[in-house]
Amino acid sequence: MKLTLTTIGLILMPLISLNAQNLDLGIKSGFGIANIYITNLPGTDTNSDLFSPIMSYSLNGTLNYKSKGLWGFSFEPGFIKKGWFSNINEYKIGLQYFQLPILSDFYLSDKFYLSIGPEINFLLNAKNKSSYGTQKITDLNNKFEFSGVVSGAYNISNNLDIGIRYSRGLTQISDKVFWVFDESDDDPAELKDYNQYLQFFIKLKINNMR
């Protein structure tokens, strides 16, 4: 938690003196797929063999700053759904987060820009849906998640952007939930689990403060 607050503080410090006339407010909606990625899978199993993606969606407010040069910053507080489907046990995990992407924007032209930065997530709700019913599993997952984000966007008009975004978790979804035991080793090897998602998004500027 201290590391998260420190990271936010370091990113926000350069923005304290920014001119409000360079700020844009808006809303952003994303739709795509989410899945889980697990490291150290045994044998020849792969993530695609064990898990399938589910629909992911998000709704965010946006605060964008663009300098007179080729760079800027974006803050996008909102909500997102992540999760995955188990191909073996046929259960669906749904994870709902409050998210805060904090992005650096690099404008390659007047119309096209790339964004990269951290995404801080706070777990609001987690459910496991199967043929046996729905089970709440919020307490089995970490409350905080830290992810990395990269995206590309195109400015269609002064008030409308479209783009694509990929995010990969840098911290685990849960601690010591997935394990595998090697018969030749008395010590279990931990499998680490991470969220990932791919979304297409639309960003609408509803209040241009220039």
trRosetta pair geometry for C-beta under 8 A, 3 or more apart (Angstrom, degrees):
i j d omega theta_ij theta_ji phi_ij phi_ji
1 4 5.6 -52 -151 33 33 114
1 5 6.5 29 154 -15 66 105
1 144 6.8 170 -86 -25 73 163
2 5 5.9 -55 -147 39 32 108
2 6 6.2 34 154 -21 65 108
3 6 5.7 -56 -146 37 30 113
3 7 6.3 33 155 -22 64 106
4 7 5.8 -55 -150 33 29 112
4 8 6.6 28 154 -17 64 105
4 120 5.9 108 -155 -131 112 128
4 144 6.4 -92 -56 -173 156 144
4 146 6.7 -143 -97 -81 98 116
5 8 5.7 -52 -149 36 33 111
5 9 6.3 35 153 -21 65 107
6 9 5.6 -56 -150 36 31 114
6 10 6.4 29 155 -19 65 106
7 10 5.9 -56 -148 35 30 109
7 11 6.5 23 156 -14 64 109
7 118 6.5 -6 158 41 137 168
7 120 7.8 160 88 -71 127 124
8 11 6.0 -64 -151 39 30 107
8 12 6.1 20 158 -15 68 114
8 100 8.0 15 -107 116 118 141
8 102 7.0 172 -119 -46 69 162
8 120 7.1 -23 -70 -27 108 159
9 12 5.9 -62 -141 40 27 105
9 13 6.4 44 160 -42 63 99
10 13 6.1 -36 -149 6 28 118
11 14 7.7 -62 180 26 35 97
11 15 7.9 13 140 -5 63 116
11 73 8.0 145 172 -143 96 132
11 102 5.1 65 142 152 160 141
11 117 7.7 88 -130 -158 141 124
11 118 7.8 -125 -58 36 152 115
12 15 5.6 -72 -163 40 52 112
12 16 7.0 72 147 -53 79 83
13 16 6.2 -30 -162 -13 38 113
14 17 7.9 -69 179 35 42 91
14 18 8.0 59 133 -47 66 103
15 18 5.0 -30 -162 -9 62 125
15 65 6.7 172 -131 3 109 163
15 73 6.2 -89 -85 56 124 161
18 22 6.3 -101 174 60 103 119
18 23 7.3 102 126 -58 123 101
18 65 5.7 -26 -174 -141 157 148
19 22 5.1 81 79 1 91 103
20 23 5.4 -47 -161 13 53 123
20 209 5.9 -80 155 147 81 140
21 209 6.3 -144 -131 128 31 88
21 210 5.6 70 175 -129 75 49
22 65 5.5 56 119 -152 102 80
22 66 6.2 -141 179 61 98 57
22 67 7.0 27 -171 -97 150 36
22 209 7.8 -14 53 86 16 102
22 210 6.8 46 -102 -94 32 88
23 63 6.4 -17 -164 -169 109 85
23 64 6.9 143 -157 77 56 49
23 65 5.5 -30 -98 -90 69 78
23 209 4.7 3 75 51 83 137
24 62 7.5 -8 108 116 89 103
24 63 7.5 158 80 -155 52 39
24 64 4.4 -15 58 61 101 102
24 65 7.8 -178 19 -75 75 32
24 66 7.5 21 -2 1 115 103
24 205 5.0 -41 179 -135 121 122
24 207 7.3 156 -164 87 55 59
24 208 5.5 -16 -120 -116 90 62
24 209 6.5 -156 -88 17 37 86
24 210 7.6 -12 -74 -24 84 94
25 61 7.4 -23 -166 -178 86 98
25 62 6.9 144 -163 84 40 67
25 63 6.1 -11 -104 -101 67 67
25 64 8.0 -169 -73 22 22 77
25 205 7.1 111 79 -155 41 71
25 206 6.2 -57 107 63 88 81
25 207 4.1 2 59 61 112 106
25 208 7.9 -140 35 -67 69 26
25 209 6.8 75 -6 -31 92 107
26 61 7.4 151 87 -166 41 57
26 62 4.4 -17 67 59 87 113
26 64 7.1 3 19 0 113 113
26 159 7.9 165 -110 -164 126 73
26 203 5.9 71 121 175 141 85
26 204 5.4 -177 -167 94 110 47
26 205 4.1 -70 -79 -105 127 43
26 206 5.2 138 -119 7 58 76
26 207 7.2 -160 -66 31 56 67
27 59 7.5 -11 -175 -171 102 80
27 60 7.0 156 -160 88 57 50
27 61 6.0 -43 -104 -110 65 50
27 62 6.5 -173 -88 8 12 95
27 203 7.5 -179 93 -150 38 55
27 204 5.5 -6 59 59 82 96
27 206 6.2 34 -2 -16 93 125
28 58 7.6 -5 112 111 92 103
28 59 7.6 161 86 -155 57 37
28 60 4.5 -14 61 65 101 99
28 61 7.6 118 18 -149 84 4
28 62 5.1 82 -22 -45 112 121
28 76 6.0 -30 37 -143 142 120
28 78 7.2 -122 65 -28 93 160
28 201 5.7 17 -180 177 101 123
28 202 7.0 175 -149 88 59 45
28 203 4.4 -14 -102 -104 95 79
28 204 7.4 179 -81 20 46 64
29 57 7.7 -12 -174 -171 82 92
29 58 7.1 168 -154 88 42 62
29 59 5.6 -2 -108 -106 76 70
29 60 7.8 -175 -74 26 36 70
29 201 6.5 169 88 -150 40 76
29 202 5.5 -4 57 55 88 91
30 56 7.6 -21 119 121 103 92
30 57 6.5 165 90 -155 65 47
30 58 4.2 11 49 48 107 102
30 59 7.9 -149 25 -63 71 37
30 60 7.7 25 -4 4 104 109
30 80 7.6 -4 63 -115 122 101
30 165 6.7 -47 -129 39 142 125
30 199 3.9 39 173 160 118 140
30 200 6.8 163 -151 82 72 35
30 201 3.9 -33 -94 -92 86 98
30 202 7.9 180 -80 20 47 57
31 55 7.5 -20 -164 -170 82 96
31 56 7.4 154 -156 89 37 60
31 57 5.1 0 -105 -108 69 85
31 58 8.0 -150 -62 25 41 67
31 199 6.2 134 63 -151 18 92
31 200 6.1 -25 65 61 73 84
31 201 7.6 147 15 -88 58 53
32 55 7.8 156 95 -156 25 56
32 56 5.2 -20 75 64 72 102
32 57 7.8 152 25 -81 54 48
32 197 6.3 118 89 171 116 92
32 198 4.9 -130 163 102 141 60
32 199 3.5 -145 6 -102 130 51
32 200 5.8 136 -70 7 103 65
33 53 3.9 36 177 157 117 143
33 54 6.9 147 -153 73 73 27
33 55 6.6 -61 -104 -109 57 32
33 56 5.7 90 -179 9 8 103
33 197 6.6 -172 98 -149 44 72
33 198 5.7 7 55 54 83 90
33 199 7.9 -173 27 -75 43 60
34 53 6.1 148 69 -156 31 91
34 54 5.8 -27 61 63 86 79
34 55 7.6 16 17 115 88 17
34 56 3.7 105 -28 -66 103 127
34 81 7.0 -146 3 116 150 68
34 82 4.3 -160 -169 -143 153 61
34 83 5.6 79 98 42 125 51
34 84 6.8 -109 118 -66 81 65
34 195 6.8 -19 -169 -166 109 94
34 196 7.0 162 -154 90 63 46
34 197 4.0 -25 -101 -98 81 102
34 198 8.0 -178 -80 23 44 56
35 47 7.4 98 149 157 125 121
35 51 5.9 128 -165 129 100 118
35 52 7.2 -107 -115 145 111 21
35 53 4.1 -68 -62 -93 104 79
35 54 7.4 144 -81 14 59 66
35 84 4.9 73 -148 -105 51 103
35 196 5.8 -21 66 68 78 93
35 197 7.4 151 17 -88 59 54
36 47 7.2 -153 95 -154 70 114
36 51 5.4 -90 52 -173 97 169
36 83 7.8 -35 -45 175 94 31
36 84 4.1 -71 -8 -27 97 155
36 93 7.6 36 -43 60 129 136
36 173 7.0 -53 -127 -14 107 152
36 193 5.7 -19 -171 -163 116 100
36 194 7.1 136 -163 71 64 41
36 195 6.6 -47 -108 -101 61 44
36 196 7.4 133 -125 22 15 84
37 47 5.7 -26 -127 -111 58 158
37 168 7.2 -10 22 -145 147 98
37 169 7.6 -177 44 40 105 100
37 193 7.4 145 77 -155 45 51
37 194 4.8 -27 64 66 95 95
37 195 7.8 29 19 124 86 3
37 196 5.2 47 -17 -9 116 126
38 41 5.8 90 103 -65 105 99
38 47 6.0 156 34 -99 81 98
38 50 7.6 -35 32 74 133 144
38 51 7.8 122 -2 -6 111 138
38 178 6.1 -73 -137 119 130 169
38 191 5.2 13 -175 170 111 113
38 192 6.9 158 -152 79 59 43
38 193 5.2 -18 -98 -98 83 71
38 194 7.6 172 -80 20 37 71
39 191 6.6 172 71 -159 59 63
39 192 4.7 2 39 54 111 96
39 194 7.7 48 -22 -2 97 110
40 180 7.3 -158 128 30 101 129
40 189 6.0 -135 162 146 139 118
40 190 7.4 75 66 92 152 46
40 191 5.3 -147 75 -110 102 66
40 192 6.9 79 17 15 111 81
41 45 4.9 -115 158 88 122 99
41 46 6.7 143 79 -110 157 24
41 47 7.0 -156 -40 -58 151 64
41 50 7.5 -156 -132 -7 139 143
41 180 7.9 123 -145 -41 37 153
41 191 6.9 59 -82 -127 54 122
42 45 6.4 38 72 28 59 115
42 180 5.0 -179 -34 -173 123 155
42 182 7.9 177 -113 -82 127 83
45 49 5.3 -128 -155 70 71 139
45 50 6.0 49 178 -42 116 113
46 49 4.9 104 55 -1 72 102
46 50 7.4 -164 90 2 40 89
47 50 6.1 -73 -150 46 32 99
47 51 5.6 -39 180 42 74 107
48 51 7.3 -77 -111 62 20 65
48 52 7.9 59 -154 -90 57 58
49 87 7.0 -128 153 59 42 147
50 86 6.9 -34 164 -145 76 69
50 87 5.9 -169 -175 37 24 106
50 88 6.2 -25 -143 -16 72 112
51 84 4.8 -8 -169 173 123 130
51 85 6.5 138 -162 72 67 50
51 86 6.1 -39 -104 -103 73 46
51 87 6.3 -142 -83 -8 18 94
52 84 7.1 141 70 -173 41 78
52 85 4.4 -28 65 68 92 109
52 87 5.7 100 -21 -64 100 97
53 56 7.9 -66 -179 -19 104 103
53 84 6.7 -61 -115 -124 36 70
53 85 7.2 6 82 17 11 97
54 83 5.1 -21 47 89 139 101
54 84 6.1 -167 -3 -116 103 19
54 85 5.4 124 -61 -33 97 96
54 92 6.3 101 -88 -154 141 106
54 94 7.3 -101 114 -91 161 77
55 81 7.6 23 108 97 72 128
56 80 6.9 14 -177 -178 99 92
56 81 5.6 -167 -141 86 59 80
56 82 6.0 21 -119 -100 116 48
56 83 7.7 174 -87 32 87 76
56 197 4.7 -149 153 -145 178 129
56 198 7.9 124 47 54 136 44
56 199 6.1 -98 98 -78 113 105
57 80 7.4 -169 97 -144 38 58
57 81 5.5 24 47 33 70 112
57 199 7.8 129 -114 -124 33 125
58 78 6.0 91 174 113 93 127
58 79 6.5 -178 -147 94 66 49
58 80 3.9 -11 -100 -102 105 85
58 81 7.2 -153 -70 18 62 64
58 99 7.1 -38 -139 39 126 139
58 199 6.6 -10 16 -131 115 169
58 201 7.6 -30 66 -104 110 114
59 78 5.3 -152 100 -172 48 125
59 79 5.7 3 54 54 84 89
60 76 4.3 28 162 175 145 93
60 77 6.4 156 -153 86 89 30
60 78 2.8 -115 -99 -15 65 148
60 79 7.5 -172 -75 25 64 47
60 80 8.0 2 -56 -56 103 93
60 99 7.4 -61 -93 77 117 102
60 101 7.7 -10 -135 25 161 107
61 76 7.0 175 81 -152 46 50
61 77 5.6 -4 52 65 98 82
61 78 6.0 165 12 -68 60 96
62 74 6.4 -27 -159 -163 97 100
62 75 7.2 145 -156 79 47 53
62 76 5.1 -7 -102 -105 74 82
62 203 6.1 34 -25 -151 165 111
62 205 7.8 -80 81 -96 124 65
63 74 7.1 150 80 -157 52 51
63 75 4.5 -7 57 57 102 101
63 76 7.7 -157 26 -69 65 44
64 72 6.4 30 -180 152 84 133
64 73 7.4 175 -151 90 47 50
64 74 4.9 -8 -105 -106 78 83
64 75 7.9 -158 -70 27 41 63
64 105 7.4 26 -150 -14 100 155
64 205 7.7 -70 32 -101 130 109
65 72 5.2 -175 97 -163 59 91
65 73 4.8 12 50 50 106 87
65 74 7.6 -159 26 -71 65 44
66 71 7.9 173 -146 104 58 32
66 72 3.9 -37 -101 -89 55 140
66 105 7.1 -57 -98 85 82 136
66 107 7.2 57 -145 -42 113 137
67 70 7.8 -24 71 33 104 25
67 71 5.6 17 27 69 122 73
67 72 5.9 -162 1 -81 72 70
70 106 6.4 26 143 -162 93 65
70 107 4.7 -137 -158 59 65 89
70 108 7.7 70 -164 -76 116 24
71 104 6.8 -23 -164 -177 103 92
71 105 6.5 139 -166 83 51 64
71 106 5.8 -15 -106 -104 74 59
71 107 7.0 -138 -66 10 25 87
72 104 7.7 148 82 -165 42 50
72 105 4.1 -19 67 62 90 117
72 107 7.0 56 1 -31 107 107
72 113 7.8 -9 36 -163 114 153
73 102 7.6 -12 -170 -175 102 72
73 103 6.9 150 -160 84 54 56
73 104 6.2 -33 -103 -107 67 50
73 105 6.5 -155 -74 10 14 94
74 101 7.2 -2 107 112 100 103
74 102 7.7 173 86 -153 58 32
74 103 4.4 -9 57 61 99 107
74 105 5.6 80 -19 -42 105 117
74 115 6.2 -26 28 -132 133 137
75 100 7.1 -13 -165 -168 84 88
75 101 7.4 169 -148 88 36 63
75 102 5.9 3 -107 -110 75 69
75 103 7.8 -170 -71 24 34 75
76 99 7.6 -8 105 111 90 97
76 100 7.1 157 74 -151 56 42
76 101 4.5 2 50 54 111 102
76 103 7.3 20 -1 2 112 115
77 98 7.5 -1 -167 179 85 93
77 99 7.4 171 -146 90 42 52
77 100 5.1 -5 -98 -104 73 84
78 98 7.6 -173 106 -153 23 61
78 99 6.0 -18 70 60 67 89
79 96 6.8 0 -173 -174 103 93
79 97 7.0 163 -152 86 57 48
79 98 6.0 -40 -97 -104 70 53
79 99 6.9 135 -118 15 17 87
79 124 7.6 -23 -133 6 104 150
80 96 7.5 169 86 -150 41 52
80 97 5.3 -15 61 62 87 96
80 99 4.8 16 7 -9 118 138
80 121 7.5 -72 52 -120 118 117
80 197 7.6 -167 172 40 128 168
81 94 6.4 -26 -163 -164 106 92
81 95 7.0 139 -161 76 54 52
81 96 5.5 -23 -102 -99 72 72
81 97 7.9 168 -90 20 25 75
82 94 8.0 139 81 -161 41 45
82 95 4.5 -28 71 70 86 108
82 96 7.9 175 26 -80 68 25
82 97 6.5 17 7 -1 111 117
82 195 4.8 11 174 -150 151 131
82 197 5.8 -110 -114 -52 93 127
83 92 6.8 51 151 172 132 76
83 93 4.5 -167 -155 102 97 71
83 94 4.5 -42 -70 -106 158 35
83 95 5.0 163 -70 10 81 80
84 92 7.7 -159 101 -148 37 56
84 93 5.5 12 51 51 69 106
85 90 7.8 -1 179 -141 93 43
85 91 7.5 -176 -152 92 58 35
85 92 5.0 -19 -105 -104 80 78
85 93 7.6 -165 -80 22 34 70
86 89 4.6 -2 119 51 138 87
86 90 6.3 -97 87 -36 86 13
86 91 5.0 17 34 48 120 74
86 92 7.6 -140 15 -71 76 35
86 93 7.6 72 -27 -14 95 98
87 90 7.4 12 -165 -73 20 60
89 130 7.3 -44 141 -118 94 132
90 130 6.6 105 107 -139 73 90
90 131 7.0 27 110 -19 117 104
91 128 5.6 7 170 -175 127 92
91 129 6.5 159 -165 79 73 44
91 130 3.9 -36 -106 -79 93 105
92 128 7.4 152 77 -158 46 45
92 129 4.5 -18 61 62 99 100
92 130 7.3 172 18 -70 68 56
93 126 7.1 -7 -170 -170 91 93
93 127 7.4 164 -151 85 47 48
93 128 5.8 -16 -99 -102 71 69
93 129 7.9 -173 -75 21 25 74
93 137 7.6 -59 -132 57 96 139
94 125 7.9 -6 113 114 94 93
94 126 7.0 170 89 -150 56 47
94 127 4.9 -3 56 56 101 93
94 129 6.9 34 -5 -5 110 112
95 123 6.6 -61 -167 -129 99 100
95 125 7.7 169 -152 91 39 54
95 126 5.0 0 -108 -108 72 89
95 141 6.9 -158 -118 -177 119 174
95 173 7.3 -101 -85 -148 162 117
95 195 7.1 -104 68 -97 150 132
96 123 7.5 98 77 -159 53 60
96 124 4.8 -59 105 65 96 105
96 125 4.5 12 46 54 116 92
96 126 7.3 -154 23 -70 70 48
97 121 4.1 -12 -176 -167 143 109
97 122 6.3 137 -161 65 80 39
97 123 5.7 -46 -101 -97 80 45
97 124 6.3 163 -114 4 22 90
97 145 6.9 -63 -119 38 145 125
98 121 7.0 151 78 -157 48 56
98 122 4.6 -11 57 58 99 100
98 124 5.9 95 -23 -47 85 114
99 119 5.9 -8 -168 -178 109 102
99 120 7.1 149 -158 81 56 48
99 121 4.9 -17 -103 -102 79 81
99 122 7.8 -165 -74 23 37 65
100 119 7.1 158 79 -159 44 55
100 120 4.7 -15 61 61 99 97
100 121 7.7 -172 22 -74 66 40
101 117 6.6 107 -179 85 81 108
101 118 7.5 179 -144 101 53 44
101 119 4.5 -22 -94 -105 74 87
101 120 7.9 -179 -75 21 27 63
101 149 5.4 -4 -133 7 116 167
102 117 5.2 -119 95 149 59 136
102 118 5.7 3 52 65 96 84
102 119 7.6 175 17 -90 64 39
102 120 7.2 25 -5 0 107 103
103 115 4.2 19 172 -178 136 112
103 116 6.5 134 -151 63 87 18
103 117 3.9 -165 -110 25 47 132
103 149 6.4 -72 -91 88 108 125
103 151 7.6 -29 -135 34 151 112
104 115 6.8 161 78 -150 42 62
104 116 5.9 -24 58 64 91 72
104 117 5.3 136 4 -63 73 113
105 113 5.2 23 -177 160 99 133
105 114 7.3 158 -154 83 54 41
105 115 5.0 -23 -98 -96 70 87
106 113 6.1 164 80 -161 41 83
106 114 5.0 -15 60 62 98 90
106 115 7.5 177 17 -81 71 38
106 116 7.8 2 0 13 111 98
107 110 7.4 35 176 -98 121 22
107 112 7.5 129 -158 88 60 47
107 113 4.4 -38 -100 -98 58 107
108 112 5.1 -35 62 96 105 99
108 113 6.3 174 10 -100 75 42
108 114 6.6 58 -27 -7 111 96
109 112 4.9 42 43 37 100 89
110 155 7.3 -93 137 58 63 136
111 154 5.8 12 155 -159 93 75
111 155 4.7 -137 -147 51 56 92
112 152 7.2 -1 -169 -175 94 96
112 153 7.3 167 -148 88 52 47
112 154 5.4 -18 -98 -105 75 72
112 155 7.4 -131 -60 11 33 83
113 152 7.5 174 93 -151 39 57
113 153 5.7 -14 63 61 81 91
113 155 7.5 49 2 -30 102 104
114 150 7.5 -12 -175 -169 98 83
114 151 7.2 163 -157 87 55 49
114 152 5.3 -26 -104 -101 72 74
114 153 7.9 164 -91 20 27 72
115 149 7.2 -20 119 121 98 105
115 150 7.2 164 89 -153 60 39
115 151 4.7 -5 57 59 102 95
115 152 7.6 -173 19 -78 75 29
115 153 6.9 27 -7 0 113 112
115 165 7.9 -26 69 -109 115 102
116 148 7.8 -1 -168 -178 83 91
116 149 6.7 174 -145 92 41 66
116 150 5.0 4 -104 -107 87 75
116 151 7.7 -178 -71 24 50 62
117 148 7.8 -170 109 -150 21 62
117 149 5.8 -15 65 58 61 101
118 146 6.4 -30 -162 -167 113 89
118 147 7.0 130 -165 75 61 49
118 148 6.4 -49 -108 -102 52 53
118 149 7.1 89 -179 12 7 95
119 146 7.5 144 77 -164 56 42
119 147 4.1 -24 63 69 106 102
119 148 7.1 -170 14 -83 91 5
119 149 4.8 91 -37 -37 114 119
119 167 5.7 -12 16 -140 155 131
120 144 7.5 -27 -168 -162 84 95
120 145 7.7 149 -163 82 40 56
120 146 6.2 -12 -108 -109 64 68
120 147 7.9 -163 -69 28 23 76
121 144 7.0 139 82 -162 61 48
121 145 4.0 -16 64 63 114 100
121 146 7.5 -157 24 -70 82 26
121 147 6.5 41 -11 -3 117 112
122 143 6.4 -2 -153 162 71 80
122 144 6.1 -20 -102 -101 64 65
122 145 7.9 -163 -69 24 23 77
123 126 6.3 -11 -172 -40 122 108
123 138 6.5 159 140 -152 118 86
123 141 5.7 170 -125 105 168 117
123 142 7.0 138 -12 97 136 50
123 143 5.2 -126 38 -142 103 42
123 144 7.5 -112 -1 -55 88 23
123 145 7.0 85 -47 -12 92 107
124 138 8.0 -75 122 -126 28 126
125 136 7.5 -69 -162 -141 84 99
125 138 5.8 -64 -140 -84 38 120
126 136 7.1 103 80 -168 62 60
126 137 4.9 -75 113 79 107 77
126 138 4.5 148 32 -88 92 54
126 140 7.2 -120 96 54 143 88
126 141 5.1 110 -40 13 167 140
127 134 5.6 -8 -174 -170 119 101
127 135 6.8 148 -159 76 66 43
127 136 5.8 -40 -102 -104 74 51
127 137 6.6 135 -118 20 19 86
128 134 7.1 153 79 -156 49 51
128 135 4.6 -16 60 61 101 97
128 136 8.0 -158 19 -73 79 7
128 137 5.0 56 -19 -16 107 132
129 133 7.8 -96 -140 138 58 29
129 134 5.0 -13 -101 -103 77 82
129 135 7.9 -173 -74 23 35 66
130 133 7.1 2 64 46 72 35
130 135 7.9 -1 18 5 100 105
132 135 8.0 11 96 -33 105 111
137 140 4.5 -37 179 28 91 122
137 141 6.7 79 127 -18 89 101
138 141 6.5 -77 -162 38 35 101
140 174 5.9 -6 143 -125 75 137
140 177 6.5 82 168 -100 105 128
141 173 5.7 -48 -143 161 105 79
141 174 4.7 -80 -115 -80 58 94
142 145 6.3 120 93 -68 113 77
142 171 6.9 -103 100 134 162 113
142 172 6.4 110 -9 92 140 77
142 173 6.5 -179 26 165 99 26
142 174 6.0 -172 -15 -101 81 38
142 175 6.5 90 -63 -23 104 90
144 171 7.3 6 113 90 79 154
145 169 5.9 -57 -174 -131 114 109
145 171 5.5 -165 -144 71 55 105
145 173 6.9 6 -101 -104 127 51
145 195 6.6 29 -174 19 152 129
146 169 7.5 98 78 -160 46 68
146 170 5.0 -54 105 65 89 107
146 171 4.6 73 37 -3 88 116
147 167 5.0 40 153 178 136 106
147 168 6.3 165 -159 83 93 32
147 169 4.9 -58 -99 -102 92 45
147 170 5.8 164 -115 3 29 84
147 171 7.8 -94 -60 27 55 78
147 195 6.8 -58 -91 76 129 106
148 167 6.8 171 85 -150 44 64
148 168 5.7 -12 57 60 92 83
148 170 5.6 84 -22 -47 92 116
149 165 6.4 -10 -166 -170 100 109
149 166 7.4 161 -150 86 53 46
149 167 4.7 -17 -99 -100 77 92
150 165 7.3 165 88 -151 40 63
150 166 5.7 -10 62 61 86 91
150 167 7.9 168 22 -82 57 49
151 163 5.5 69 167 146 109 129
151 164 6.4 -174 -149 94 80 44
151 165 3.7 -22 -96 -101 117 81
151 166 7.1 169 -80 19 65 57
151 201 7.8 -12 -153 28 142 128
152 163 5.7 -168 98 -153 46 103
152 164 6.0 4 55 53 84 83
153 161 4.9 26 171 172 124 118
153 162 6.7 169 -152 89 78 31
153 163 3.1 -52 -98 -72 75 136
153 164 7.9 -179 -79 21 57 48
153 201 7.8 -47 -102 74 109 103
153 203 7.1 2 -149 15 144 129
154 161 6.7 160 79 -156 38 73
154 162 5.8 -16 58 63 89 80
154 163 6.5 159 10 -79 63 76
155 158 7.9 34 177 -93 113 23
155 160 7.6 124 -161 87 55 52
155 161 5.2 -36 -100 -100 57 87
156 160 4.7 -37 61 98 111 103
156 161 6.7 176 9 -102 81 28
156 162 6.2 49 -31 0 117 100
157 160 4.8 40 44 36 93 97
158 205 7.3 -86 136 57 65 137
158 208 7.3 -12 154 -76 108 152
159 204 6.3 20 156 -160 88 66
159 205 4.5 -126 -142 56 64 94
159 206 7.7 84 -159 -72 111 34
159 208 7.4 -95 -94 -45 87 118
160 202 7.2 -23 -161 -169 89 92
160 203 7.3 147 -156 81 41 59
160 204 5.9 -6 -103 -107 71 67
160 205 7.4 -119 -54 16 36 84
161 202 7.4 153 84 -161 55 45
161 203 4.2 -6 60 57 103 108
161 205 7.9 70 -6 -28 97 96
162 200 7.4 0 -176 -179 93 93
162 201 7.1 170 -154 89 51 52
162 202 5.5 -18 -103 -104 76 67
162 203 7.6 -166 -75 20 29 75
163 200 7.4 175 95 -154 37 57
163 201 5.5 -15 64 59 81 92
163 203 7.3 9 14 -5 109 111
164 198 7.3 1 -177 -175 97 87
164 199 7.2 173 -153 92 55 45
164 200 5.4 -30 -100 -101 75 64
164 201 7.4 161 -94 15 25 79
165 198 7.3 171 89 -151 51 45
165 199 5.1 -10 59 61 96 89
165 200 8.0 164 18 -92 75 18
165 201 6.0 20 -1 -6 117 124
166 196 7.5 -2 -174 -172 85 94
166 197 7.4 -177 -146 91 48 48
166 198 5.2 -9 -102 -103 79 78
167 195 7.5 -4 114 116 101 97
167 196 6.5 180 94 -147 60 52
167 197 5.4 5 52 51 99 84
168 194 6.5 33 179 144 77 128
168 195 7.6 171 -155 95 35 58
168 196 4.7 1 -109 -107 67 98
169 172 7.3 97 141 -105 132 17
169 173 6.7 -26 -155 -54 175 77
169 194 3.6 -166 69 -166 112 88
169 195 4.2 96 -41 44 124 73
169 196 6.5 -104 1 -59 82 62
170 194 7.5 68 -48 -136 13 126
171 194 7.8 141 82 -116 25 91
172 175 6.1 112 91 -77 139 57
172 192 5.5 -105 -96 -161 114 85
172 193 5.7 76 -155 61 89 66
172 194 6.4 -83 -113 -78 47 67
173 177 7.9 -55 90 28 94 140
173 193 4.7 -57 31 110 108 107
173 194 6.6 174 -25 -109 90 21
173 195 5.7 111 -77 -40 108 88
174 177 4.1 30 106 -15 133 132
174 178 7.9 111 75 -6 109 83
174 193 6.2 12 39 58 82 128
176 179 6.8 20 -165 -61 67 107
176 190 6.3 -65 -104 -128 67 119
177 193 6.8 -36 60 9 113 140
178 190 7.5 97 88 -172 71 62
178 191 3.8 -67 118 75 111 116
178 192 7.7 -145 65 -48 116 10
178 193 5.6 111 8 -43 133 115
179 188 5.0 5 -173 169 116 137
179 189 7.5 142 -162 76 68 45
179 190 6.1 -43 -109 -114 74 53
179 191 6.4 -159 -89 13 20 92
180 188 6.9 152 75 -165 36 88
180 189 5.5 -25 69 67 89 94
180 191 5.9 76 -10 -40 100 111
181 185 7.8 -158 -173 75 61 86
181 188 5.0 -52 -93 -109 74 88
181 189 7.7 163 -98 21 27 74
182 185 4.1 37 79 31 114 107
182 188 7.8 155 13 -124 72 42
182 189 6.4 50 -17 -6 107 114
185 188 8.0 151 107 -79 105 23
185 189 7.5 51 89 -36 146 98
205 208 5.7 53 150 -66 125 86
